[in-house]
């Protein structure tokens, strides 16, 4: 007699989409936070999960928990913060940097910087982009 086991989650992975293991680094922290997310998760949800994981692990420096105070940046995808309404799988990147917004920096709803703070953001972005590139050992070539 043969017994056939039926899977409880038949099609479960396909209905939720693919899952991705991502790394989120925080400036000044010892190492990246790694966790699994669905590719259809919004960037805002990923920021929220990263902040909760960071706090749960008791990492330093203390960041806070308000997700609107942070933006997610993908060093290999180009310049600019990711829109909180984008899906994390649409970016094509698995390594991210979580950065705290400065007092003069505003990110609009589409993820772009406001024109009034573009010069300040460009100057500041050069500093942390250099640190990111050094920490990930990335070589950036200009065309």
N, C-alpha and C positions, 0 to 999 in steps of 0.2 A: 504494500500500500504506500503510495507516495502522497506526502503532504506538501501542499504548495503554500508558501507564506506570501501574503500580499503585503506590499509596502504601504505603510500608513501615509507617507508623503509622496504619493505618485504625482509627479508634475508640480510638486511644491516649489522646487528651485526655479522652474521655468515660469511659474506664475508670479514670483517675486522678483525675477530677474537674476542676473549674475551677482555674486558676492565678491567683493574686493578686499584684500588685505592692504590697508594704507598705513603710512607712517606720517605722523604729524610732529614736527619739531617746533620747539618754543625757544625764542631768543633767551639766552641766559640759563636754560635748563640743561641738565646733565645729558640727556639723550631723548630720542623720539618716543612718542607714544604710538603703539601699534594696536589696531583693532580692525575688525571686519565690519564692513558696511555693504548695503545693497547698492548696486550701481545707479538705482533710481532715487537714492536719498538726496535731499537738497543739501547744498553747502551749509546752510544755516543749521540743519540738524547735525551735520558732521562737526561743526564748531561747538555746538552744545555738548555732544558726546565727548569731544576732546577735552573741554573744560571740566566736565564731570569726572572723567578718568584722571585728569591731571590733579584735581583736588583730592580724589579718593586715594591716590597714591602718595599724597602729602608732599608733592614736589615743590621746589623753590625755584624762582621767586613766586610768591603768592600772586595769582592773577585776578581773582574775582570770578563771578559766575554769570555776569550779564553778557550774553552773546553779541549784543549790538555794539559792544566796546571793542570788538575784535574783527579782524578780517583774515581770510585764508588766501595764501599766495602759493602758486605753483612755480618754483624756480625754473623748471625746464620748459614751461609753456609760454613764457614771455613775460612782459611787464604788466603790472596792474593787479589789483585785487579781484578775486573771483566774486561774481554776483551771488548773493545769498539765495537767489531763486534758481540758480543753475543746478542741474543734477551732477553729482560727483563723477558719475561714469562718463559724462559727455566730454570731460576735459582730457581724458587719455593719459592721466598722470596718477601715480600712486604715492609720491612723496610730496608733502606739503609743509608749509611754514605757517604757523599761527602767530600773528603779530597784533599787538595792542594798538588801537588807533590813538594818535596824539590829539591834543586838544584842538589844534588848528586843522586837522584833517577830517574831511567829511567824505563819506562814500554815499552816492545817491542810490536809488532803488535799483538801477540797472547795473550797479557795480562800478561805475566810473567815478573818477574823482571830480569834484566840483571845480569849475574854472578858477574860482578865487583862491583855491589852495593848491593848484597844480604846481606852482613854482616851489612852494615849501615841500610838497610831497616828493617832487623830483629830486630835490637836494637830499632829503632824508632817505629816499629809496636807494640812492647810490651807496650809502653807508651799509645798510643791512643787506643789499644785494651782494656786495663784496663779501660780507661775512658768510652769507648763504653759499655762494660759489666756492669759497675756501673750505667751508665745512663739509660740503658734499663732493669736493674735488671735481667740480664741473669746469669744463673749459668752454668759455663763451667766445664765439667767433662772430665778428661783425661782417655783414655782407656789403 
